[in-house]
Amino acid sequence: MERFKVSDLKTLIIIQTETKTDDGMGGYTIEVTNKCKVWAKLSQMSSHRQLLYSQIIDGVPYDITIRSNENLTIDSKIIYNNKSLTIHSIQENINWPEFVNIIAFEKR
């Protein structure tokens, strides 16, 4: 197994949350808040891995590794290179528990 190094966290990403606010007319407005900026290891997921794990999603998938962060939830959005990524899954890293692995995708 390849050793993970903190120096692999070379990409700055923004974690965002969306809050729905009642507009008083039966609908709502969405307010987007930048929660924090974190350093990440980010790479585009290979087609082979998508097929292997049945991660067939409509969009461009990314593998992201960051330090554990209480601002991150499955409903968060990730901004990377002016692209908005939707989180598909969050999983603790078995070998390095202070990190989490995220699969996120950019919708086409």
Stockholm file with secondary structure:
# STOCKHOLM 1.0

chainA/1-108         MERFKVSDLKTLIIIQTETKTDDGMGGYTIEVTNKCKVWAKLSQMSSHRQLLYSQIIDGVPYDITIRSNENLTIDSKIIYNNKSLTIHSIQENINWPEFVNIIAFEKR
#=GR chainA/1-108 SS CCCCCGGGCCEEEEEEEEEEEECSSSCEEEEEEEEEEEEEEEEECCHHHHHHTTCCCSSEEEEEEEECCTTCCTTCEEEETTEEEEEEEEEECSSCTTEEEEEEEECC
#=GC SS_cons         CCCCCGGGCCEEEEEEEEEEEECSSSCEEEEEEEEEEEEEEEEECCHHHHHHTTCCCSSEEEEEEEECCTTCCTTCEEEETTEEEEEEEEEECSSCTTEEEEEEEECC
//
